Amino acid sequence: MRLPTVWHLTKKEILSTFRDRRALISNVVIPLLLMPVVMLGLPRVLGGIFESEAVSLTPVAVEGAEFLPEAMTGLLELSLIELRPVDNVESAVRDGDVSTGLVVPEGFDAQLESGEAPSLTIHTLAGNMQSELATGKLNAAIGMYRQQLVTGAITAAGLDASVLEPLRIVTMDASTEQQRSSGMFGWMIPFFIAMWALMGGQMTAIDATAGEKERGTMESLLVSPVSRFEVVIGKWLATMLFGLMASIAAISGYLIGGAIMDRVSATAEESAADSFSMVMGGSLTISPQVLIELFLSAVLLTAFISALLIAISMFARSFKEAQSYIGPLSIVLVIPAVAMQFRDFFDLGVVQYLIPILNAIIVMYDTVRGDSNLAGLAVTWISLAVFTVVLLLFAYRNFKREDVIFRT
């Protein structure tokens, strides 16, 4: 293999891709801007929603409001809950007139005074975030009133209210600073790196294979004094370059977002939105070691994905056909990302470091959380390198087949 020839072929594909300005926008600009928005803006928006719900007046449909004790009504008002009498609470909640509702049985106040334990019925909408937040707020207010009743009964009996709490539980966070800073959305970082490696390289891979077939330039390339292996390597390197460019842009976008969050947190008082953002992964800081491990994993993952793109798109007869082949690959990336959320419930041992894509997402997630181990990194990197070589040999073998190259 002649390296100058390979570089010439790689440069040809790079220039061909750069002629389309959409390549620069999709490979650099979009991931650079999108990552801070997704990793920082989304948690802050959700945190703002939760904060707004906590401090704003929450309407609650109610049947039998006249049977509520005055003290309980006052406590609900202090908890920023507005009771709205309706004829049918269930219908009001189901139709979306209110987020939650309360049914008070007839004689509720009298039953409380007589020492009975009457029931309250709360109507909510399962799976509706606003309804669940409003229901939680209503439950908390009712729980406070219930605690007042219990404390009052204990005091009336001549007992100390502390008998209700014979022991105290103190919960300590055993996670490291890096684990806390990675947050619950830490799994999204490796997912986006993998996704942009695919999205960044697919345009070049398709144009270098199916695109050349469609334009009729593949034949002139094959009769030139270059080996077919050099052609495959040249196209693969160009695809890898653009995939890696998008991945690096995604990493840079997250680092920029993290720097912005640190600056904002240092100059402003902490709000509920800031706290939520940090819990979900908006305050992540990456050390040089973590950055190096993340970069090397991204390089090898991009190399594997690029080889896969070349191997698949080579079978296509046209640009559109190649897109239909590559499209389902995004699902292959989503599955391991979703599985990462349940990783604490299963352990595949060393097997998880042998499965391409899944292994890279796992080690990058562990790296972000500060949990990476040398053995896992080594097995993953070797596995990705081996599978990349296998795919390149597969592509080279098919590139020598005329029924694949001249498929019509």
Contacts in CASP RR format, 6 or more apart in sequence:
PFRMAT RR
TARGET T0000
AUTHOR 0000-0000-0000
METHOD contacts of the structure
MODEL  1
MRLPTVWHLTKKEILSTFRDRRALISNVVIPLLLMPVVMLGLPRVLGGIF
ESEAVSLTPVAVEGAEFLPEAMTGLLELSLIELRPVDNVESAVRDGDVST
GLVVPEGFDAQLESGEAPSLTIHTLAGNMQSELATGKLNAAIGMYRQQLV
TGAITAAGLDASVLEPLRIVTMDASTEQQRSSGMFGWMIPFFIAMWALMG
GQMTAIDATAGEKERGTMESLLVSPVSRFEVVIGKWLATMLFGLMASIAA
ISGYLIGGAIMDRVSATAEESAADSFSMVMGGSLTISPQVLIELFLSAVL
LTAFISALLIAISMFARSFKEAQSYIGPLSIVLVIPAVAMQFRDFFDLGV
VQYLIPILNAIIVMYDTVRGDSNLAGLAVTWISLAVFTVVLLLFAYRNFK
REDVIFRT
1 227 0 8 1.000
1 229 0 8 1.000
1 230 0 8 1.000
1 233 0 8 1.000
2 230 0 8 1.000
5 226 0 8 1.000
5 230 0 8 1.000
6 230 0 8 1.000
6 233 0 8 1.000
6 234 0 8 1.000
6 237 0 8 1.000
7 234 0 8 1.000
9 226 0 8 1.000
9 230 0 8 1.000
9 231 0 8 1.000
9 233 0 8 1.000
9 234 0 8 1.000
9 235 0 8 1.000
9 238 0 8 1.000
10 234 0 8 1.000
10 235 0 8 1.000
10 237 0 8 1.000
10 238 0 8 1.000
10 241 0 8 1.000
12 238 0 8 1.000
13 204 0 8 1.000
13 207 0 8 1.000
13 208 0 8 1.000
13 234 0 8 1.000
13 235 0 8 1.000
13 238 0 8 1.000
13 239 0 8 1.000
14 204 0 8 1.000
14 238 0 8 1.000
14 241 0 8 1.000
14 242 0 8 1.000
16 204 0 8 1.000
16 207 0 8 1.000
16 208 0 8 1.000
17 23 0 8 1.000
17 203 0 8 1.000
17 204 0 8 1.000
17 207 0 8 1.000
17 238 0 8 1.000
17 242 0 8 1.000
18 24 0 8 1.000
20 203 0 8 1.000
22 203 0 8 1.000
23 203 0 8 1.000
23 204 0 8 1.000
23 242 0 8 1.000
26 199 0 8 1.000
26 200 0 8 1.000
26 203 0 8 1.000
26 246 0 8 1.000
27 196 0 8 1.000
27 199 0 8 1.000
27 200 0 8 1.000
27 201 0 8 1.000
27 242 0 8 1.000
27 243 0 8 1.000
27 245 0 8 1.000
27 246 0 8 1.000
27 249 0 8 1.000
28 245 0 8 1.000
28 246 0 8 1.000
28 249 0 8 1.000
29 249 0 8 1.000
31 192 0 8 1.000
31 196 0 8 1.000
31 246 0 8 1.000
31 247 0 8 1.000
31 249 0 8 1.000
31 250 0 8 1.000
31 253 0 8 1.000
32 249 0 8 1.000
32 250 0 8 1.000
32 252 0 8 1.000
32 253 0 8 1.000
32 256 0 8 1.000
33 253 0 8 1.000
34 250 0 8 1.000
35 192 0 8 1.000
35 249 0 8 1.000
35 250 0 8 1.000
35 251 0 8 1.000
35 252 0 8 1.000
35 253 0 8 1.000
35 254 0 8 1.000
35 256 0 8 1.000
35 257 0 8 1.000
36 253 0 8 1.000
36 254 0 8 1.000
36 256 0 8 1.000
36 257 0 8 1.000
36 258 0 8 1.000
36 260 0 8 1.000
38 188 0 8 1.000
38 192 0 8 1.000
39 185 0 8 1.000
39 188 0 8 1.000
39 189 0 8 1.000
39 254 0 8 1.000
39 257 0 8 1.000
39 258 0 8 1.000
39 281 0 8 1.000
39 282 0 8 1.000
39 284 0 8 1.000
40 257 0 8 1.000
40 258 0 8 1.000
40 260 0 8 1.000
40 261 0 8 1.000
40 277 0 8 1.000
40 282 0 8 1.000
41 277 0 8 1.000
42 185 0 8 1.000
42 280 0 8 1.000
43 185 0 8 1.000
43 276 0 8 1.000
43 277 0 8 1.000
43 279 0 8 1.000
43 280 0 8 1.000
43 281 0 8 1.000
43 282 0 8 1.000
44 273 0 8 1.000
44 274 0 8 1.000
44 276 0 8 1.000
44 277 0 8 1.000
46 276 0 8 1.000
46 280 0 8 1.000
47 272 0 8 1.000
47 273 0 8 1.000
47 275 0 8 1.000
47 276 0 8 1.000
47 277 0 8 1.000
48 271 0 8 1.000
48 272 0 8 1.000
48 273 0 8 1.000
48 276 0 8 1.000
49 129 0 8 1.000
49 133 0 8 1.000
50 133 0 8 1.000
50 272 0 8 1.000
50 273 0 8 1.000
50 276 0 8 1.000
51 271 0 8 1.000
51 272 0 8 1.000
51 273 0 8 1.000
51 276 0 8 1.000
53 130 0 8 1.000
53 133 0 8 1.000
53 134 0 8 1.000
53 137 0 8 1.000
54 137 0 8 1.000
54 272 0 8 1.000
55 80 0 8 1.000
56 80 0 8 1.000
57 80 0 8 1.000
57 81 0 8 1.000
57 82 0 8 1.000
58 80 0 8 1.000
58 81 0 8 1.000
58 82 0 8 1.000
58 99 0 8 1.000
58 100 0 8 1.000
58 134 0 8 1.000
58 137 0 8 1.000
58 138 0 8 1.000
59 82 0 8 1.000
59 84 0 8 1.000
59 98 0 8 1.000
59 99 0 8 1.000
60 76 0 8 1.000
60 81 0 8 1.000
60 82 0 8 1.000
60 83 0 8 1.000
60 84 0 8 1.000
60 98 0 8 1.000
60 99 0 8 1.000
60 100 0 8 1.000
60 101 0 8 1.000
60 102 0 8 1.000
60 134 0 8 1.000
60 138 0 8 1.000
61 84 0 8 1.000
61 85 0 8 1.000
61 86 0 8 1.000
61 89 0 8 1.000
61 92 0 8 1.000
61 93 0 8 1.000
61 97 0 8 1.000
61 98 0 8 1.000
61 100 0 8 1.000
61 101 0 8 1.000
61 102 0 8 1.000
61 123 0 8 1.000
62 68 0 8 1.000
62 83 0 8 1.000
62 84 0 8 1.000
62 85 0 8 1.000
62 86 0 8 1.000
62 89 0 8 1.000
62 101 0 8 1.000
62 102 0 8 1.000
62 103 0 8 1.000
62 104 0 8 1.000
63 85 0 8 1.000
63 86 0 8 1.000
63 87 0 8 1.000
63 88 0 8 1.000
63 89 0 8 1.000
63 102 0 8 1.000
63 103 0 8 1.000
63 104 0 8 1.000
64 85 0 8 1.000
64 103 0 8 1.000
64 104 0 8 1.000
64 105 0 8 1.000
64 106 0 8 1.000
64 108 0 8 1.000
65 73 0 8 1.000
65 83 0 8 1.000
65 85 0 8 1.000
65 104 0 8 1.000
67 104 0 8 1.000
67 105 0 8 1.000
67 106 0 8 1.000
67 107 0 8 1.000
67 108 0 8 1.000
67 109 0 8 1.000
68 76 0 8 1.000
68 83 0 8 1.000
68 104 0 8 1.000
68 108 0 8 1.000
68 109 0 8 1.000
69 108 0 8 1.000
69 109 0 8 1.000
69 112 0 8 1.000
71 145 0 8 1.000
71 148 0 8 1.000
72 142 0 8 1.000
72 145 0 8 1.000
73 83 0 8 1.000
75 141 0 8 1.000
75 144 0 8 1.000
75 145 0 8 1.000
75 148 0 8 1.000
76 83 0 8 1.000
76 138 0 8 1.000
76 141 0 8 1.000
76 142 0 8 1.000
76 145 0 8 1.000
79 137 0 8 1.000
79 140 0 8 1.000
79 141 0 8 1.000
79 144 0 8 1.000
80 137 0 8 1.000
81 137 0 8 1.000
81 138 0 8 1.000
81 141 0 8 1.000
83 102 0 8 1.000
84 98 0 8 1.000
86 92 0 8 1.000
86 97 0 8 1.000
89 101 0 8 1.000
89 102 0 8 1.000
89 103 0 8 1.000
89 121 0 8 1.000
89 123 0 8 1.000
90 123 0 8 1.000
92 98 0 8 1.000
92 101 0 8 1.000
93 99 0 8 1.000
93 100 0 8 1.000
93 101 0 8 1.000
93 123 0 8 1.000
93 124 0 8 1.000
93 125 0 8 1.000
93 131 0 8 1.000
94 125 0 8 1.000
96 125 0 8 1.000
98 134 0 8 1.000
99 124 0 8 1.000
99 125 0 8 1.000
99 128 0 8 1.000
99 130 0 8 1.000
99 131 0 8 1.000
99 133 0 8 1.000
99 134 0 8 1.000
99 135 0 8 1.000
100 122 0 8 1.000
100 123 0 8 1.000
100 124 0 8 1.000
100 125 0 8 1.000
100 131 0 8 1.000
100 134 0 8 1.000
100 135 0 8 1.000
100 138 0 8 1.000
101 122 0 8 1.000
101 123 0 8 1.000
101 124 0 8 1.000
101 138 0 8 1.000
102 120 0 8 1.000
102 121 0 8 1.000
102 122 0 8 1.000
102 123 0 8 1.000
102 138 0 8 1.000
103 120 0 8 1.000
103 121 0 8 1.000
103 122 0 8 1.000
103 123 0 8 1.000
104 120 0 8 1.000
105 111 0 8 1.000
105 118 0 8 1.000
105 119 0 8 1.000
105 120 0 8 1.000
107 118 0 8 1.000
108 118 0 8 1.000
108 120 0 8 1.000
111 117 0 8 1.000
111 118 0 8 1.000
112 118 0 8 1.000
112 149 0 8 1.000
120 142 0 8 1.000
122 135 0 8 1.000
122 138 0 8 1.000
122 139 0 8 1.000
124 131 0 8 1.000
124 132 0 8 1.000
124 134 0 8 1.000
124 135 0 8 1.000
125 131 0 8 1.000
125 132 0 8 1.000
150 164 0 8 1.000
151 161 0 8 1.000
151 164 0 8 1.000
152 161 0 8 1.000
154 160 0 8 1.000
154 161 0 8 1.000
154 163 0 8 1.000
154 164 0 8 1.000
155 161 0 8 1.000
173 180 0 8 1.000
176 370 0 8 1.000
178 290 0 8 1.000
178 368 0 8 1.000
178 369 0 8 1.000
178 370 0 8 1.000
179 369 0 8 1.000
179 370 0 8 1.000
179 371 0 8 1.000
181 278 0 8 1.000
181 281 0 8 1.000
181 282 0 8 1.000
181 283 0 8 1.000
181 284 0 8 1.000
181 285 0 8 1.000
182 281 0 8 1.000
182 284 0 8 1.000
182 368 0 8 1.000
182 369 0 8 1.000
182 370 0 8 1.000
183 278 0 8 1.000
183 279 0 8 1.000
183 280 0 8 1.000
183 281 0 8 1.000
183 282 0 8 1.000
183 284 0 8 1.000
184 279 0 8 1.000
184 280 0 8 1.000
184 281 0 8 1.000
185 280 0 8 1.000
185 281 0 8 1.000
185 282 0 8 1.000
186 281 0 8 1.000
186 284 0 8 1.000
186 365 0 8 1.000
186 368 0 8 1.000
186 369 0 8 1.000
187 337 0 8 1.000
187 340 0 8 1.000
187 341 0 8 1.000
187 361 0 8 1.000
187 365 0 8 1.000
188 337 0 8 1.000
189 251 0 8 1.000
189 254 0 8 1.000
189 284 0 8 1.000
189 364 0 8 1.000
189 365 0 8 1.000
189 368 0 8 1.000
190 297 0 8 1.000
190 337 0 8 1.000
190 340 0 8 1.000
190 360 0 8 1.000
190 361 0 8 1.000
190 362 0 8 1.000
190 364 0 8 1.000
190 365 0 8 1.000
190 368 0 8 1.000
191 333 0 8 1.000
191 334 0 8 1.000
191 337 0 8 1.000
191 340 0 8 1.000
191 361 0 8 1.000
192 250 0 8 1.000
192 254 0 8 1.000
193 247 0 8 1.000
193 250 0 8 1.000
193 251 0 8 1.000
193 294 0 8 1.000
193 298 0 8 1.000
193 301 0 8 1.000
193 364 0 8 1.000
194 301 0 8 1.000
194 305 0 8 1.000
194 333 0 8 1.000
194 337 0 8 1.000
194 357 0 8 1.000
194 360 0 8 1.000
194 361 0 8 1.000
195 330 0 8 1.000
195 333 0 8 1.000
196 243 0 8 1.000
196 246 0 8 1.000
196 247 0 8 1.000
196 249 0 8 1.000
196 250 0 8 1.000
197 243 0 8 1.000
197 244 0 8 1.000
197 246 0 8 1.000
197 247 0 8 1.000
197 298 0 8 1.000
197 301 0 8 1.000
197 302 0 8 1.000
197 305 0 8 1.000
197 306 0 8 1.000
198 243 0 8 1.000
198 305 0 8 1.000
198 309 0 8 1.000
198 329 0 8 1.000
198 330 0 8 1.000
198 333 0 8 1.000
199 243 0 8 1.000
199 246 0 8 1.000
200 242 0 8 1.000
200 243 0 8 1.000
200 245 0 8 1.000
200 246 0 8 1.000
201 239 0 8 1.000
201 240 0 8 1.000
201 242 0 8 1.000
201 243 0 8 1.000
201 246 0 8 1.000
201 305 0 8 1.000
201 306 0 8 1.000
201 309 0 8 1.000
202 309 0 8 1.000
202 313 0 8 1.000
202 323 0 8 1.000
202 326 0 8 1.000
203 242 0 8 1.000
204 235 0 8 1.000
204 238 0 8 1.000
204 239 0 8 1.000
204 241 0 8 1.000
204 242 0 8 1.000
204 243 0 8 1.000
205 235 0 8 1.000
205 239 0 8 1.000
205 306 0 8 1.000
205 309 0 8 1.000
205 310 0 8 1.000
205 313 0 8 1.000
205 322 0 8 1.000
205 326 0 8 1.000
206 309 0 8 1.000
206 313 0 8 1.000
206 316 0 8 1.000
206 319 0 8 1.000
206 322 0 8 1.000
206 323 0 8 1.000
206 326 0 8 1.000
207 319 0 8 1.000
208 235 0 8 1.000
208 238 0 8 1.000
208 239 0 8 1.000
208 310 0 8 1.000
208 313 0 8 1.000
209 235 0 8 1.000
209 310 0 8 1.000
209 313 0 8 1.000
209 314 0 8 1.000
209 316 0 8 1.000
209 322 0 8 1.000
210 313 0 8 1.000
210 314 0 8 1.000
210 316 0 8 1.000
210 317 0 8 1.000
210 318 0 8 1.000
210 319 0 8 1.000
210 321 0 8 1.000
210 322 0 8 1.000
211 318 0 8 1.000
211 319 0 8 1.000
211 322 0 8 1.000
212 218 0 8 1.000
212 221 0 8 1.000
213 316 0 8 1.000
213 317 0 8 1.000
213 318 0 8 1.000
213 405 0 8 1.000
213 407 0 8 1.000
214 317 0 8 1.000
214 318 0 8 1.000
214 319 0 8 1.000
218 405 0 8 1.000
221 231 0 8 1.000
222 228 0 8 1.000
222 231 0 8 1.000
222 405 0 8 1.000
228 396 0 8 1.000
228 399 0 8 1.000
228 400 0 8 1.000
229 396 0 8 1.000
231 399 0 8 1.000
232 310 0 8 1.000
232 392 0 8 1.000
232 395 0 8 1.000
232 396 0 8 1.000
232 399 0 8 1.000
233 392 0 8 1.000
235 310 0 8 1.000
236 306 0 8 1.000
236 307 0 8 1.000
236 310 0 8 1.000
236 392 0 8 1.000
236 395 0 8 1.000
239 306 0 8 1.000
239 309 0 8 1.000
239 310 0 8 1.000
240 302 0 8 1.000
240 303 0 8 1.000
240 306 0 8 1.000
243 302 0 8 1.000
243 305 0 8 1.000
243 306 0 8 1.000
244 298 0 8 1.000
244 299 0 8 1.000
244 302 0 8 1.000
247 298 0 8 1.000
247 301 0 8 1.000
247 302 0 8 1.000
248 295 0 8 1.000
248 298 0 8 1.000
251 291 0 8 1.000
251 294 0 8 1.000
251 295 0 8 1.000
251 298 0 8 1.000
254 284 0 8 1.000
255 286 0 8 1.000
257 282 0 8 1.000
258 282 0 8 1.000
258 283 0 8 1.000
258 284 0 8 1.000
258 285 0 8 1.000
261 277 0 8 1.000
261 278 0 8 1.000
261 282 0 8 1.000
261 283 0 8 1.000
262 283 0 8 1.000
262 285 0 8 1.000
264 274 0 8 1.000
265 274 0 8 1.000
265 278 0 8 1.000
265 283 0 8 1.000
268 274 0 8 1.000
277 283 0 8 1.000
284 368 0 8 1.000
286 294 0 8 1.000
286 368 0 8 1.000
290 367 0 8 1.000
290 368 0 8 1.000
290 370 0 8 1.000
290 372 0 8 1.000
293 363 0 8 1.000
293 367 0 8 1.000
293 372 0 8 1.000
293 377 0 8 1.000
294 364 0 8 1.000
294 367 0 8 1.000
294 368 0 8 1.000
296 381 0 8 1.000
297 360 0 8 1.000
297 363 0 8 1.000
297 364 0 8 1.000
297 367 0 8 1.000
297 377 0 8 1.000
297 380 0 8 1.000
297 381 0 8 1.000
298 360 0 8 1.000
298 364 0 8 1.000
300 360 0 8 1.000
300 380 0 8 1.000
300 381 0 8 1.000
300 384 0 8 1.000
300 385 0 8 1.000
300 388 0 8 1.000
301 357 0 8 1.000
301 360 0 8 1.000
301 364 0 8 1.000
301 384 0 8 1.000
303 384 0 8 1.000
303 385 0 8 1.000
303 388 0 8 1.000
304 356 0 8 1.000
304 357 0 8 1.000
304 360 0 8 1.000
304 384 0 8 1.000
304 387 0 8 1.000
304 388 0 8 1.000
304 391 0 8 1.000
305 329 0 8 1.000
305 357 0 8 1.000
307 387 0 8 1.000
307 388 0 8 1.000
307 391 0 8 1.000
307 392 0 8 1.000
307 395 0 8 1.000
308 329 0 8 1.000
308 391 0 8 1.000
309 326 0 8 1.000
309 329 0 8 1.000
310 391 0 8 1.000
310 392 0 8 1.000
310 395 0 8 1.000
311 391 0 8 1.000
311 392 0 8 1.000
311 394 0 8 1.000
311 395 0 8 1.000
311 398 0 8 1.000
312 322 0 8 1.000
312 325 0 8 1.000
312 326 0 8 1.000
312 329 0 8 1.000
313 322 0 8 1.000
313 325 0 8 1.000
313 326 0 8 1.000
314 395 0 8 1.000
314 398 0 8 1.000
314 399 0 8 1.000
314 404 0 8 1.000
315 325 0 8 1.000
315 398 0 8 1.000
315 404 0 8 1.000
315 407 0 8 1.000
316 322 0 8 1.000
316 324 0 8 1.000
316 325 0 8 1.000
317 407 0 8 1.000
317 408 0 8 1.000
332 357 0 8 1.000
333 357 0 8 1.000
336 357 0 8 1.000
336 358 0 8 1.000
336 361 0 8 1.000
336 362 0 8 1.000
337 361 0 8 1.000
339 358 0 8 1.000
340 361 0 8 1.000
340 362 0 8 1.000
340 365 0 8 1.000
343 362 0 8 1.000
343 365 0 8 1.000
350 376 0 8 1.000
350 379 0 8 1.000
352 358 0 8 1.000
352 359 0 8 1.000
352 362 0 8 1.000
353 359 0 8 1.000
353 362 0 8 1.000
353 363 0 8 1.000
353 376 0 8 1.000
353 379 0 8 1.000
353 380 0 8 1.000
353 383 0 8 1.000
354 379 0 8 1.000
354 383 0 8 1.000
355 383 0 8 1.000
356 383 0 8 1.000
356 384 0 8 1.000
356 387 0 8 1.000
359 379 0 8 1.000
359 380 0 8 1.000
359 383 0 8 1.000
359 384 0 8 1.000
360 380 0 8 1.000
360 384 0 8 1.000
362 380 0 8 1.000
363 372 0 8 1.000
363 376 0 8 1.000
363 377 0 8 1.000
363 380 0 8 1.000
366 372 0 8 1.000
366 373 0 8 1.000
398 404 0 8 1.000
399 405 0 8 1.000
END
